[in-house]
Amino acid sequence: MPDNKKHHFVPKFYLKRFSADGKSINAFILKSHRKILSANLTNQCYKEYFYGKTLDFEHALGQVEGDAASLLRKISEDNTLPAGYNDRVALILYILLQIGRTEIMATQLRETTDKIRKHVYAQKGNAAGSVVRQVPSKRAADFCVVLLRHCSLFVIAPATITAGGALT
């Protein structure tokens, strides 16, 4: 099997926190209302190539997960939330990233993106039968740019948006 074929939408380090032996967890299948005792941890909460066949995003997630694993371990040991600003931002980033990487959220994002694309770049046929793209309104185009900038904060890299809306 190729390296990194199984893309976990719940990180294995997080699942291990619910494991007695570090290798398995108890699972409950929602569709069939069936429980599985000692389910192999590696085979839980993943989809093959969930983030695509290029592994750049999967590797980037690994870096964020490594930081989150250390932070969550420290929170557990100290029984308190981090006091430092950077640690709090890292924790919030991890939580937001985790919310956004589920199958349900990926489907919702894909559907929303398709709706926006169809609205902004609506197509209509002309008399010759060819397809002509309508020019999107400035307001709709600006909305898409802002939306993509906000999404890129969570997906691409740590960044900030200036008061003028520029991504830095």
Order of alpha helices (4+ residues) and beta strands (2+ residues): beta-alpha-beta-beta-beta-alpha-alpha-alpha-beta-beta-alpha
